[in-house]
């Protein structure tokens, strides 16, 4: 097949490293925004009675503007320039972090978070690029390593914020300003330090027709549709409750000194363990099958989400965060592995470009749902709803016919 005959591109390690750093910086910056958002809103004068609802609603704004553009970014990248699409994302995130840093009113934070939608669509483009440059024999390992960049960033972001706020005495706005500077750095890194990677088959035709064709291709394929649904389930479950973890920490330690460090311990530790769990899960998936591992991770996510709001101490809360982070990372690793082996070569690039579409959909529905539940049921509401979504996903996966486990060479 033509797909397997294409050799890797010289200098592919530099490209993968640049993409890894770019993904890390973006994830770290966004995790700082979510981790510090409740405290930031309090500094801006939002009453405690309104903060719970504001946190969920503000989090959903991240995906509203960008969701319709996600299929278009993939087409523009393949048709014109992947590098330009990736650099665009880094520049936009730098603008977003700067606007959040200088915001003086809650509505200004809301406007800045809506602009995050314009930075979406880069991860799938980077995945497609990695798929086209890395050696075929090492593709699974390279993709797994790239996939670890996001949870590592999600872990390091709150940890760095805790050190900067509680250790150095930097303001929350100062933390966001540092994130903006790092984003500018990644734009320069990709723009000046990598080469353009063109797809094996450059799409032709009107952009809208190509974009909707890619979406139809995903929806028409039963197996791919199921994998996207599984990814959507885990993202929906985590997005319903994720914004409220800082408030759980605040409930345990109060609003004084040490709050940022405690948030870093809970959120950062969970994300870091998740990053380490993904390669281990991939190794186990090679031996017992990717779909069974996917089912186990959904069950683990349900357990963690159900017990998280009832933890009596920060250490216990961190432990459940570890379980939840590992479950979410394992789902991602299994979905990426299944897509890599089950999607035909002629549709692989378009499918990978859309791989985070379930996240963006869940990013709109999840926080808005969590806001309603937290306002009516208290903080346990979003976590119990997330657990129910995990269970639903596990039931659906258990009823699907399992694919045979891969045979090791």
BELKAKA-V750899 format. One record per pair of residues at least 24 apart in sequence whose ideal C-beta (glycine too) atoms are under 8 Angstrom apart, sorted by the first residue. I is the first residue (numbers start at 1). GAP is how many residues later the second one is. Records with the same first field share a line. If there is no record, write none. Layout:
BEGIN
I: GAP ; GAP
END
This chain:
BEGIN
1: 344
2: 198 ; 343
3: 197 ; 342 ; 345
4: 132
6: 126 ; 194
7: 128
8: 125 ; 126 ; 127 ; 128
9: 123 ; 124 ; 186 ; 188
11: 184
12: 121 ; 122 ; 123
14: 179 ; 180
15: 114 ; 115 ; 118 ; 179 ; 180 ; 182
16: 114 ; 117 ; 118 ; 126 ; 129 ; 130
18: 168 ; 171 ; 172 ; 175 ; 176
19: 67 ; 107 ; 110 ; 111 ; 127 ; 130 ; 171 ; 175
20: 125 ; 126 ; 129
21: 128 ; 165 ; 168
22: 64 ; 68 ; 100 ; 104 ; 164 ; 167 ; 168
23: 100 ; 103 ; 123 ; 126 ; 127 ; 130
24: 125 ; 126 ; 128 ; 129 ; 132
25: 65 ; 128 ; 154 ; 157 ; 158 ; 160 ; 161
26: 63 ; 64 ; 67 ; 93 ; 96 ; 127 ; 157 ; 160
27: 122 ; 123 ; 124 ; 125 ; 126 ; 127 ; 130
28: 125 ; 126 ; 128 ; 129 ; 132 ; 151 ; 154
29: 64 ; 68 ; 124 ; 128 ; 147 ; 150 ; 151 ; 153 ; 154
30: 32 ; 63 ; 86 ; 127
31: 122 ; 123 ; 124 ; 126 ; 127 ; 236 ; 240
32: 125 ; 126 ; 128 ; 129 ; 143 ; 144 ; 147
33: 64 ; 67 ; 80 ; 143 ; 146
34: 25 ; 208 ; 209 ; 212
35: 122 ; 123 ; 126 ; 211 ; 225 ; 228 ; 229 ; 232
36: 125 ; 129 ; 136 ; 139 ; 210 ; 224 ; 227
37: 72 ; 206 ; 209
38: 208 ; 209 ; 212
39: 133 ; 207 ; 211 ; 216 ; 220 ; 221
40: 60 ; 69 ; 132
41: 65 ; 68
42: 213
43: 129
44: 59 ; 60 ; 61 ; 62 ; 65
45: 61
46: 60
51: 196
52: 192 ; 195 ; 319 ; 322 ; 323 ; 327
53: 318 ; 321 ; 322
54: 52 ; 317
55: 188 ; 189 ; 192 ; 312 ; 316 ; 319
56: 187 ; 188 ; 311 ; 312 ; 313 ; 314 ; 315 ; 316 ; 318 ; 326
57: 310 ; 311 ; 314
58: 51 ; 52 ; 55 ; 309
59: 54 ; 180 ; 183 ; 184 ; 304 ; 308 ; 311
60: 303 ; 304 ; 305 ; 306 ; 307 ; 308 ; 311
61: 49 ; 52 ; 53 ; 55
62: 51 ; 52 ; 54 ; 55 ; 301
63: 53 ; 54 ; 57 ; 297 ; 298 ; 300 ; 301
64: 50 ; 53 ; 300
65: 49 ; 50 ; 51 ; 52 ; 53
66: 50 ; 51 ; 52 ; 53 ; 54 ; 55 ; 294
67: 50 ; 53 ; 293 ; 294 ; 297
69: 48 ; 49 ; 51 ; 52
70: 50 ; 51 ; 284 ; 286 ; 287 ; 290
71: 140 ; 141 ; 143 ; 144 ; 282 ; 283 ; 286
72: 49 ; 135 ; 136 ; 139
73: 47 ; 48 ; 49 ; 52 ; 280
74: 47 ; 50 ; 51 ; 54 ; 137 ; 140 ; 276 ; 279 ; 280
75: 128 ; 132 ; 135 ; 136 ; 139 ; 278
76: 131
77: 44 ; 48 ; 51 ; 276
78: 50 ; 121 ; 124 ; 125 ; 271 ; 272 ; 275
79: 123 ; 124 ; 125 ; 128 ; 131
81: 115
82: 43 ; 44 ; 46 ; 47 ; 114 ; 115 ; 116
83: 107 ; 108 ; 111 ; 112 ; 113 ; 114
85: 36 ; 37 ; 40
86: 36 ; 39 ; 40 ; 104
87: 100 ; 103 ; 104
88: 31 ; 34
89: 30 ; 31 ; 32 ; 33
90: 29 ; 32 ; 93 ; 94 ; 96 ; 97 ; 100
91: 92 ; 93 ; 96
92: 24 ; 26 ; 27
93: 26 ; 87 ; 90
94: 86 ; 87 ; 89 ; 90 ; 93
95: 85
97: 79 ; 80 ; 82 ; 83 ; 86
98: 78 ; 79 ; 82
100: 73 ; 76
101: 72 ; 73 ; 75 ; 76 ; 79
102: 71
120: 236 ; 240
121: 232 ; 235
123: 27 ; 232 ; 233
124: 228 ; 229 ; 230 ; 231 ; 232
125: 228
127: 209 ; 225 ; 226 ; 228
128: 71 ; 220 ; 221 ; 224 ; 225
129: 68
131: 209 ; 217 ; 218 ; 221
132: 65 ; 66 ; 67 ; 68 ; 217
133: 64
139: 201
140: 142 ; 197 ; 200
143: 193 ; 197
144: 134 ; 135 ; 138 ; 189 ; 192
145: 134
147: 131 ; 185 ; 186 ; 189
148: 127 ; 128 ; 130 ; 131
150: 125
151: 120 ; 121 ; 123 ; 124 ; 127 ; 174 ; 178
152: 119 ; 120 ; 123
153: 118
154: 113 ; 114 ; 117 ; 120
155: 112 ; 113 ; 114 ; 115 ; 116 ; 117 ; 119 ; 120
156: 112 ; 116
157: 111
158: 105 ; 106 ; 109 ; 110 ; 113
159: 105 ; 109
160: 104
161: 99 ; 102 ; 103
162: 98 ; 99 ; 100 ; 101 ; 102 ; 103 ; 106
163: 98 ; 101
165: 95 ; 96
166: 91 ; 92 ; 93 ; 94 ; 95
167: 94
199: 150
200: 145 ; 149
201: 145 ; 148
203: 147
213: 137
214: 136 ; 137 ; 139 ; 140
215: 139 ; 142
217: 130 ; 133 ; 134
218: 133 ; 136 ; 139
221: 122 ; 126
223: 115 ; 119
224: 115 ; 118 ; 119 ; 127
226: 174
227: 108 ; 111 ; 112 ; 115
228: 126 ; 127 ; 129 ; 130
229: 129 ; 164 ; 167
230: 64 ; 68 ; 101 ; 105 ; 163 ; 166 ; 167
231: 100 ; 101 ; 104 ; 124 ; 127 ; 128
232: 126 ; 127 ; 129 ; 130
233: 65 ; 156 ; 157 ; 159 ; 160 ; 163
234: 63 ; 64 ; 67 ; 93 ; 94 ; 97 ; 98 ; 156 ; 159
235: 123 ; 124 ; 126 ; 127 ; 128 ; 131
236: 125 ; 126 ; 129 ; 130 ; 150 ; 153
237: 64 ; 65 ; 68 ; 129 ; 149 ; 150 ; 152 ; 153 ; 156
238: 63 ; 67 ; 86 ; 90 ; 124 ; 128 ; 148
239: 120 ; 123 ; 124 ; 126 ; 127 ; 128 ; 131
240: 126 ; 127 ; 129 ; 130 ; 133 ; 142 ; 143 ; 145 ; 146 ; 149
241: 64 ; 67 ; 129 ; 141 ; 142 ; 144 ; 145
242: 124 ; 125
243: 124 ; 127 ; 139
244: 126 ; 130 ; 135 ; 138 ; 139
245: 63 ; 76
247: 132
248: 60 ; 61 ; 63 ; 69 ; 131
249: 65 ; 68
251: 128
252: 59 ; 60 ; 61 ; 62 ; 65
253: 61
262: 52
265: 49 ; 53
266: 48 ; 51 ; 52 ; 55
267: 54
269: 49 ; 52 ; 53 ; 56
270: 48 ; 51 ; 52 ; 53 ; 54 ; 55 ; 56
271: 54
272: 53
273: 49 ; 52 ; 53
274: 48 ; 51 ; 52 ; 53 ; 54 ; 55 ; 56
275: 54
277: 48 ; 49 ; 52 ; 53
278: 51 ; 52 ; 54 ; 55
279: 54
281: 48 ; 49 ; 52 ; 53
282: 51 ; 52 ; 55
285: 48 ; 49 ; 52
286: 120 ; 122
287: 118 ; 121
288: 117
289: 113 ; 114 ; 115 ; 116 ; 117
290: 44 ; 47 ; 48 ; 113 ; 115 ; 116
291: 43 ; 47 ; 106 ; 109 ; 111 ; 112
292: 110 ; 113
293: 37 ; 41
294: 36 ; 37 ; 40 ; 41 ; 44 ; 103
295: 99 ; 102 ; 103
296: 34
297: 29 ; 30 ; 31 ; 33 ; 34 ; 37
298: 29 ; 33 ; 92 ; 93 ; 95 ; 96 ; 99
299: 91 ; 92 ; 95
300: 26 ; 27 ; 30
301: 26 ; 27 ; 30 ; 85 ; 86 ; 89
302: 85 ; 86 ; 88 ; 89 ; 92
303: 84
305: 78 ; 79 ; 81 ; 82 ; 85
306: 77 ; 78 ; 81
308: 75
309: 70 ; 71 ; 74 ; 75
310: 70
327: 63
338: 65
341: 65
342: 61
END
